[in-house]
Amino acid sequence: MKYCSIYEVTRHYGGSEEGGWWYDWYDAVATFVVPKAYHKKRNWRKKQAFVSSLLERFMDRKWGDISSVNGGIDVKAYFENHPRLLQSTTVPHYE
């Protein structure tokens, strides 16, 4: 099975090391099973239309610009082999 997960992405301040660093935090808001017909690469147009229709439902969650000091939330979709694979669970540490 393949999945399409929709994430809200926010940018957070990680620390002051090396002049300051930031990281993206992924919150999964929905996961959908991708129809088997869209699994093949040759069906990329159908896959693109499928993702666009899913993203339209969640675009009201998007606001601002995550790269701006004012902040914001971006909405992104990813095809995954496991549902909610990119969900953030721990804050990264500067290495």
C-alpha positions as CSV (number, residue, x, y, z in Angstrom):
1,M,0.0,0.0,0.0
2,K,1.0,3.6,-0.6
3,Y,-0.1,6.6,1.4
4,C,-0.4,10.3,0.8
5,S,0.1,12.2,4.1
6,I,-0.7,15.9,4.5
7,Y,1.5,17.8,6.9
8,E,1.4,21.3,8.5
9,V,5.0,22.5,8.5
10,T,6.3,25.2,10.9
11,R,9.8,26.5,11.4
12,H,11.3,26.8,14.9
13,Y,14.4,28.4,16.4
14,G,16.9,25.6,17.3
15,G,19.6,27.6,19.0
16,S,22.3,30.2,18.7
17,E,25.1,27.9,17.7
18,E,27.0,29.0,14.5
19,G,25.0,32.2,14.3
20,G,21.6,30.6,14.8
21,W,19.9,27.6,13.3
22,W,16.3,26.6,12.5
23,Y,14.4,23.4,12.0
24,D,11.1,22.4,10.4
25,W,8.5,20.7,12.4
26,Y,6.0,18.3,10.6
27,D,2.6,17.7,12.1
28,A,0.5,15.1,10.2
29,V,-3.1,16.3,9.8
30,A,-4.4,13.6,7.5
31,T,-3.3,10.4,5.7
32,F,-5.0,8.8,2.7
33,V,-4.6,5.5,0.9
34,V,-3.4,6.1,-2.7
35,P,-5.5,4.2,-5.2
36,K,-3.5,1.4,-6.8
37,A,-4.0,2.9,-10.3
38,Y,-1.7,5.8,-9.3
39,H,1.2,3.7,-8.1
40,K,2.9,3.5,-11.5
41,K,5.2,6.3,-12.7
42,R,3.4,6.6,-16.0
43,N,0.2,7.7,-14.1
44,W,2.0,10.8,-12.7
45,R,-0.7,13.2,-14.1
46,K,-3.5,11.3,-12.3
47,K,-1.3,11.2,-9.1
48,Q,-0.7,15.0,-9.4
49,A,-4.5,15.6,-9.7
50,F,-5.1,13.3,-6.8
51,V,-2.7,15.2,-4.6
52,S,-4.0,18.6,-5.7
53,S,-7.5,17.6,-4.8
54,L,-6.3,16.5,-1.3
55,L,-4.3,19.7,-0.8
56,E,-7.3,21.9,-1.7
57,R,-9.1,20.6,1.4
58,F,-6.3,21.7,3.7
59,M,-5.1,25.0,2.2
60,D,-7.2,27.0,4.7
61,R,-4.7,25.8,7.3
62,K,-1.8,27.6,5.4
63,W,-1.0,31.2,6.5
64,G,2.1,33.5,6.5
65,D,5.5,32.4,5.4
66,I,7.5,29.9,7.5
67,S,10.7,31.7,6.3
68,S,9.6,35.0,7.7
69,V,10.2,36.3,11.2
70,N,6.4,36.7,11.5
71,G,6.1,32.9,11.1
72,G,3.4,30.9,9.5
73,I,2.3,27.4,8.5
74,D,2.9,25.7,5.2
75,V,0.9,22.7,4.0
76,K,2.8,19.9,2.2
77,A,1.8,16.4,0.8
78,Y,4.1,13.4,0.6
79,F,3.8,9.9,-0.9
80,E,4.9,7.4,1.6
81,N,5.2,3.6,2.1
82,H,4.1,4.0,5.7
83,P,1.5,6.4,7.0
84,R,2.7,9.6,8.7
85,L,6.4,8.7,8.2
86,L,7.6,12.3,8.4
87,Q,5.8,13.2,11.6
88,S,8.2,15.1,13.9
89,T,8.5,13.5,17.3
90,T,11.7,15.0,18.8
91,V,13.4,18.4,18.7
92,P,16.8,18.1,16.8
93,H,20.0,18.9,18.6
94,Y,22.8,20.9,17.1
95,E,25.8,18.7,16.2
